[in-house]
Structure formats: structure tokens, C-alpha cells
């Protein structure tokens, strides 16, 4: 199925790659964005890959819309013509205190907006995925890495898609009505996406836990934010590591002292190799992350 090209006002070209989300369609959006960025075309002012689409912003006083479309279609054609399906990215670890009292307390305040007022968000998620317990759901959620499919909506907020075969994808609907409060750095889930709330605020995703690690630092004072105030970038691969309350507090103290560094490594992600055997490929990715 070919992509759908459409215009957004006078300065935006939208490429809708597929209607549904898949690793392949997201990879295509990121690969097209990488191709376009490498060309450094005068007049293209912003290139934003999303879950299954691509947004290109341009200055119509510097480049004609028809020329923009031609350049973008050529980038798509190179990819479909058998170009290398690899991304130079990074893999990193994010510690998570699952089933913590803070998100559970927040969820309890908004049960009138939830599908199952008598269950926690994690209990509901386990039920929706036919898993026997909350522990089984946490194991499934933290057991395989996730790829960052897009960043946005709120400053620095990543949307993450788990790198497992489709039959093992977790799916959980959002709240019936959004909450007016969500703790900062909450691990949330809606549809097939995990999101990490970069700031405190409203939200409708199910809440599973907290990370003590900031993902947004507008002051850029923390050591992992010297290049940019947002930590996540599209294409990042993330492994969640389950921690307990004691380690959560320990890491939080290190963050506040400016001493904590996120464990990360550069990595080349090859879509074709991944598709041959996702579990074996994920194991090799984790060797990159945790190897000496």
C-alpha cells in the first residue's frame, strides 16, 4: 500500500505511511527522516517522524511545495528500492519502580473515570491481556526492549513500541475520561504504546510505575542533558529494568546530586536482521547494552 501525501496549510507536507502501527512503518518514517536530514535541503525547516507518518515543514519562500514533494517521494523511493534498512541509534536502560504507591494513589483518586473502578491500572492491564497476574504483566512489559517511535505532545514525552512479534504485543485502552493529574515520570500505557510523562499534568494512559530518572531538563544542568533539554530521540531503543523502593530512592538522590548517568551505548539497528528472529536479535542488543 502506497503512502498518502497531503498538505497542512502552506508550510507542511504530511506523509501517512500506514493506517496502523507496526515496527516496519515506524522504521520507514525514521529512515525517510534520516535520508532527508542528510541532504540538508535549503528551505526544509523541520523533519518530524511519528508513529506511522512523517511531517515535513518548509519555508515556501525558499522552496516550492512541488519541489518538497518531489524530494520526499524520492527519499521514499530509495528506501523501497532496496536501500539499507538500518538506523544508527543508541540503546539505554531506564529503571522503573512498578506498582508504586504514588501512581496507585493517583489512580485511586480517578476511579470514576476508569473502566474498572474496583481494580488498579495494573490489574486492569493484566486482565485485558489475559495474563494471570500483575507480576506476569510486569514481566511482559519489562522483558523486551522498546523502540522510541516518536517524541512529542508534551515536551520531551516519548512514545515507545515494544520490539516483540505482533502476537505478543500488549494492548491496553486509555481511561474512559482523562485524569487531571499524573505524577512526573510516570510510565503510562495506551493502545500499543508506552509513554513516559515528562512533566506532571493531565493524562489518560494507564499508570504502571515511576522512573526516578528525568527525561526532560529545561535547565540542561544534569550530565545527560548537555546537548539538548530532551533526552529521548526517535529511534532510541530502551530496556526497562525493574527496581524496588530502596533503589528508586537511591537513584533519585544521585539525580538530585547531579551524579547519575543513564547507562547507554551506540548501536546499529538492522530491521531485516531483527525480523528474522526478534528474540535472538533483542538478546544481542542487550549484550551491547550490558557488555563490557
PLY file of the C-alpha trace (Angstrom):
ply
format ascii 1.0
element vertex 292
property float x
property float y
property float z
element edge 291
property int vertex1
property int vertex2
end_header
0.00 0.00 0.00
1.48 3.36 -1.05
1.82 6.27 1.33
-0.72 9.10 1.29
0.67 12.62 0.73
-1.32 15.64 1.87
-0.74 19.29 2.70
-1.14 21.02 6.05
-1.71 24.73 5.44
1.10 26.45 3.48
4.16 25.06 5.26
3.66 21.35 5.95
3.71 18.15 3.94
2.25 15.09 5.70
3.16 11.57 4.61
0.81 8.94 6.07
2.71 5.67 5.64
0.09 3.28 7.02
-3.13 3.50 8.98
-1.95 1.02 11.60
1.19 0.96 13.72
3.98 -1.51 13.06
7.72 -1.55 13.54
8.11 -1.61 9.75
6.02 1.54 9.16
7.71 3.38 12.02
11.14 2.36 10.74
10.21 3.70 7.31
9.21 7.08 8.81
12.52 7.32 10.68
14.58 6.17 7.69
12.91 8.76 5.43
13.56 11.45 8.04
17.22 10.43 8.26
17.57 10.49 4.47
16.01 13.96 4.21
18.10 15.35 7.07
21.32 14.10 5.46
20.53 16.08 2.28
20.42 19.42 4.16
17.91 20.82 1.68
17.63 24.59 1.83
14.09 25.52 2.85
13.26 22.34 4.79
13.00 23.72 8.32
11.80 20.70 10.31
11.51 16.95 9.74
9.39 15.06 12.29
8.94 11.28 12.11
5.92 9.95 14.01
4.45 6.53 14.74
3.41 5.74 11.17
3.80 9.07 9.42
6.21 11.86 8.60
5.73 15.62 8.84
7.96 17.93 6.81
7.86 21.65 7.48
9.25 24.01 4.84
9.58 27.69 4.00
7.53 28.33 0.81
9.54 31.50 0.17
12.69 29.38 -0.22
11.42 26.15 -1.78
8.30 25.39 -3.84
5.80 22.85 -2.44
6.08 20.73 -5.59
9.84 20.53 -5.11
9.36 19.48 -1.49
7.04 16.67 -2.54
9.48 15.53 -5.24
12.37 15.36 -2.77
10.33 13.46 -0.18
8.95 11.00 -2.73
12.48 10.32 -3.95
13.57 9.59 -0.39
10.71 7.12 -0.05
11.59 5.58 -3.41
15.20 4.99 -2.37
14.01 3.13 0.71
11.53 0.98 -1.21
14.13 0.31 -3.87
16.11 -1.88 -1.53
18.18 0.67 0.31
19.79 -0.33 3.60
17.22 -0.72 6.36
19.45 0.25 9.25
19.44 3.03 11.82
22.41 4.32 13.74
20.92 4.87 17.18
21.54 4.08 20.84
20.26 1.65 23.44
19.86 2.60 27.07
18.43 1.37 30.35
15.65 3.06 32.29
14.94 1.88 35.86
11.25 1.62 36.82
9.57 1.18 40.19
6.48 -0.73 39.07
3.28 -0.81 41.15
4.48 2.13 43.24
2.21 3.84 45.81
2.29 7.26 44.07
0.69 6.23 40.78
-1.61 3.83 42.64
-2.80 6.67 44.86
-3.32 8.90 41.84
-5.28 6.15 40.10
-7.45 5.67 43.17
-8.49 9.34 43.01
-9.80 8.92 39.47
-11.56 5.52 39.51
-14.81 7.16 38.41
-13.06 7.79 35.05
-11.80 4.23 34.68
-13.25 1.11 33.03
-12.89 -0.95 36.22
-13.33 1.16 39.37
-12.67 -1.90 41.54
-9.22 -2.66 40.03
-5.89 -0.86 39.79
-4.48 0.12 36.40
-2.04 -2.81 36.52
-4.77 -5.28 37.45
-6.87 -4.00 34.57
-3.91 -4.28 32.16
-3.22 -7.89 33.20
-6.89 -8.74 32.71
-7.05 -7.09 29.28
-4.07 -9.12 28.09
-5.29 -12.44 29.53
-2.32 -12.62 31.89
-2.72 -14.41 35.24
-1.36 -11.66 37.49
0.11 -8.19 37.81
3.53 -9.82 38.14
3.07 -11.56 34.80
2.14 -8.27 33.15
5.19 -6.51 34.62
7.40 -9.34 33.34
5.91 -8.95 29.85
6.28 -5.17 29.92
9.89 -5.17 31.11
11.04 -8.33 29.37
11.87 -7.00 25.89
13.26 -3.67 24.65
11.16 -0.84 23.23
11.86 1.49 20.32
11.03 5.19 20.51
8.51 5.69 17.72
8.10 9.44 18.24
8.63 12.28 20.72
6.09 15.00 21.31
2.62 16.01 22.50
4.20 17.21 25.78
7.78 18.48 25.98
10.13 15.53 25.60
7.44 12.85 26.05
8.38 9.63 24.20
6.02 7.09 22.68
7.51 3.59 22.79
6.63 0.46 20.80
7.74 -2.92 22.14
10.05 -4.97 19.96
8.23 -8.30 20.05
6.20 -10.25 17.44
2.70 -8.87 16.91
1.01 -11.76 18.70
2.87 -10.80 21.90
2.10 -7.08 21.73
0.49 -5.72 24.87
-2.62 -3.59 24.34
-4.48 -1.58 26.95
-7.16 1.08 26.33
-6.84 4.53 27.83
-9.04 5.78 30.67
-12.68 6.37 29.74
-12.15 10.02 30.69
-8.72 11.63 31.22
-7.33 12.36 34.66
-6.49 15.92 35.67
-3.29 14.75 37.38
-0.41 12.37 36.61
2.89 12.29 38.54
6.00 13.39 36.68
7.97 10.47 35.18
5.02 8.09 35.26
5.24 5.05 32.99
1.91 5.08 31.18
0.24 2.87 28.58
-2.42 3.48 25.95
-3.26 1.30 22.95
0.02 -0.38 22.00
2.26 2.41 23.29
4.15 3.06 26.48
4.62 6.76 27.20
6.70 8.44 29.89
5.16 11.60 31.33
7.98 14.14 31.26
6.09 16.61 33.46
3.22 16.46 35.90
-0.16 17.05 34.31
-3.34 15.63 32.86
-3.36 12.24 31.17
-5.43 9.29 30.08
-2.90 6.46 29.86
-2.95 3.59 32.36
-0.26 4.09 35.03
2.18 1.28 35.79
5.02 2.86 37.77
7.61 5.61 38.07
11.15 6.14 36.90
13.47 8.18 39.13
15.36 9.37 36.05
14.34 12.72 34.47
13.77 12.71 30.72
13.32 16.49 30.42
15.72 19.07 31.87
14.96 22.61 30.63
17.95 23.98 32.57
20.31 21.39 31.00
22.19 21.13 34.27
22.12 17.33 34.55
25.02 15.47 32.87
22.83 13.58 30.38
21.32 16.81 29.00
24.36 18.80 27.89
23.36 18.51 24.21
19.60 19.05 24.49
16.89 19.51 27.11
15.02 16.37 25.92
16.69 13.01 26.48
14.66 10.78 24.13
15.08 10.84 20.35
13.12 8.90 17.70
14.80 5.54 17.12
16.18 5.21 20.65
15.94 1.66 21.99
15.03 1.37 25.67
15.21 -1.51 28.15
13.15 -1.08 31.30
14.75 -2.53 34.44
12.55 -3.26 37.42
13.71 -1.72 40.71
12.34 -1.56 44.25
11.63 1.41 46.53
15.12 1.43 48.05
16.85 1.62 44.67
14.33 4.20 43.46
15.25 6.47 46.37
18.97 5.82 45.89
18.85 6.77 42.21
16.70 9.80 42.98
19.35 11.02 45.44
22.05 10.55 42.79
19.97 12.52 40.29
19.45 15.37 42.76
23.20 15.45 43.43
23.92 15.59 39.68
25.80 12.29 39.83
23.51 9.86 37.98
24.28 8.86 34.39
21.93 6.84 32.21
23.56 3.60 31.04
23.69 3.85 27.23
25.59 2.52 24.23
25.60 3.34 20.49
24.08 0.59 18.37
23.16 -0.16 14.77
19.59 -1.42 14.40
19.04 -3.63 11.35
15.34 -4.18 10.65
15.87 -7.15 8.32
18.05 -8.96 10.85
15.56 -8.22 13.62
12.68 -9.67 11.61
14.49 -12.99 11.10
14.42 -13.74 14.85
13.25 -10.91 17.12
14.11 -12.63 20.40
17.65 -13.55 19.33
18.23 -10.06 17.93
16.97 -8.46 21.15
19.37 -10.64 23.12
22.25 -9.30 21.00
21.07 -5.72 21.60
21.13 -6.32 25.35
24.66 -7.72 25.05
25.64 -4.37 23.55
23.98 -2.53 26.44
25.33 -4.64 29.28
28.59 -5.92 27.81
31.94 -4.65 28.98
0 1
1 2
2 3
3 4
4 5
5 6
6 7
7 8
8 9
9 10
10 11
11 12
12 13
13 14
14 15
15 16
16 17
17 18
18 19
19 20
20 21
21 22
22 23
23 24
24 25
25 26
26 27
27 28
28 29
29 30
30 31
31 32
32 33
33 34
34 35
35 36
36 37
37 38
38 39
39 40
40 41
41 42
42 43
43 44
44 45
45 46
46 47
47 48
48 49
49 50
50 51
51 52
52 53
53 54
54 55
55 56
56 57
57 58
58 59
59 60
60 61
61 62
62 63
63 64
64 65
65 66
66 67
67 68
68 69
69 70
70 71
71 72
72 73
73 74
74 75
75 76
76 77
77 78
78 79
79 80
80 81
81 82
82 83
83 84
84 85
85 86
86 87
87 88
88 89
89 90
90 91
91 92
92 93
93 94
94 95
95 96
96 97
97 98
98 99
99 100
100 101
101 102
102 103
103 104
104 105
105 106
106 107
107 108
108 109
109 110
110 111
111 112
112 113
113 114
114 115
115 116
116 117
117 118
118 119
119 120
120 121
121 122
122 123
123 124
124 125
125 126
126 127
127 128
128 129
129 130
130 131
131 132
132 133
133 134
134 135
135 136
136 137
137 138
138 139
139 140
140 141
141 142
142 143
143 144
144 145
145 146
146 147
147 148
148 149
149 150
150 151
151 152
152 153
153 154
154 155
155 156
156 157
157 158
158 159
159 160
160 161
161 162
162 163
163 164
164 165
165 166
166 167
167 168
168 169
169 170
170 171
171 172
172 173
173 174
174 175
175 176
176 177
177 178
178 179
179 180
180 181
181 182
182 183
183 184
184 185
185 186
186 187
187 188
188 189
189 190
190 191
191 192
192 193
193 194
194 195
195 196
196 197
197 198
198 199
199 200
200 201
201 202
202 203
203 204
204 205
205 206
206 207
207 208
208 209
209 210
210 211
211 212
212 213
213 214
214 215
215 216
216 217
217 218
218 219
219 220
220 221
221 222
222 223
223 224
224 225
225 226
226 227
227 228
228 229
229 230
230 231
231 232
232 233
233 234
234 235
235 236
236 237
237 238
238 239
239 240
240 241
241 242
242 243
243 244
244 245
245 246
246 247
247 248
248 249
249 250
250 251
251 252
252 253
253 254
254 255
255 256
256 257
257 258
258 259
259 260
260 261
261 262
262 263
263 264
264 265
265 266
266 267
267 268
268 269
269 270
270 271
271 272
272 273
273 274
274 275
275 276
276 277
277 278
278 279
279 280
280 281
281 282
282 283
283 284
284 285
285 286
286 287
287 288
288 289
289 290
290 291
